[in-house]
Amino acid sequence: MQTAIENELEKILGSMEKVREKADYKTLAIAFGILTDKYQLIRGAPTSRTERLTKDLEQASNDDLERIIEKAEAMAEEALGDTGPASDAG
């Protein structure tokens, strides 16, 4: 099954270049995405980055986690500007 999916993925990828200017490109892209997802599932690989991020965080040191938290807080502050919860306290 895994080999069959790999073969189909290769065929679709090869076909995409030939039909780039035709409407079927969208259909091929959808088929490629679906087959890629199924291929990942058959291999036992993640189909999203969530699992990978979780593993990275589990293996991170406390110093790494502190830096991640500080960066997230800085990004939130930048996105919220002076309208964030901290500015409401004063």
C-alpha positions in Angstrom: 0.0 0.0 0.0 2.8 2.4 0.9 4.6 1.8 -2.4 1.3 2.3 -4.3 0.8 5.7 -2.7 4.4 6.7 -3.3 4.0 5.8 -7.0 0.8 7.8 -7.3 2.4 10.8 -5.6 5.2 10.7 -8.1 2.8 10.4 -11.0 0.7 13.4 -9.7 3.8 15.5 -9.1 5.0 14.7 -12.6 1.6 15.6 -14.1 1.3 18.9 -12.3 4.0 20.5 -14.4 2.2 19.4 -17.6 -1.2 20.8 -16.6 -0.1 23.9 -14.7 -2.1 26.2 -17.0 -5.2 24.0 -17.0 -8.0 23.8 -14.5 -7.0 20.3 -13.5 -4.1 21.6 -11.6 -6.3 22.3 -8.6 -7.6 18.8 -8.7 -4.1 17.4 -8.8 -3.0 19.6 -5.9 -5.9 18.3 -3.8 -5.2 14.7 -4.7 -1.5 15.3 -3.9 -2.4 16.7 -0.5 -4.8 13.8 0.3 -2.3 11.2 -0.8 0.5 12.8 1.1 -1.6 12.8 4.3 -2.5 9.1 3.8 1.2 8.3 3.1 2.2 10.0 6.4 -0.5 8.0 8.2 0.6 4.7 6.8 4.2 5.4 7.7 3.1 6.4 11.3 4.4 9.9 10.7 2.6 13.0 11.9 0.2 14.8 9.6 0.6 18.1 11.4 3.4 20.0 13.1 1.6 19.8 16.5 3.2 16.4 17.4 6.6 17.7 16.4 6.3 20.8 18.5 5.1 18.8 21.5 8.1 16.6 21.3 10.4 19.6 21.0 8.9 21.2 24.1 9.1 18.0 26.1 12.8 17.8 25.4 13.5 21.5 26.0 15.5 22.6 29.0 14.1 25.0 31.5 16.3 27.8 30.0 14.9 27.0 26.5 11.4 27.1 27.9 12.0 30.5 29.6 13.3 31.9 26.3 10.3 30.6 24.4 7.9 32.1 27.0 9.7 35.4 26.9 9.6 35.5 23.1 5.9 34.6 23.1 5.2 37.4 25.6 7.2 39.9 23.6 5.3 38.9 20.4 1.9 39.2 22.3 3.0 42.6 23.6 3.9 43.8 20.2 0.7 42.5 18.7 -1.5 44.1 21.4 0.5 47.3 21.8 -0.8 49.4 24.7 -4.2 47.7 24.7 -3.1 44.5 26.4 -4.2 43.4 29.8 -1.1 44.7 31.6 -1.9 48.3 30.5 -5.4 48.1 32.0 -4.0 47.7 35.6 -2.8 51.2 35.9 
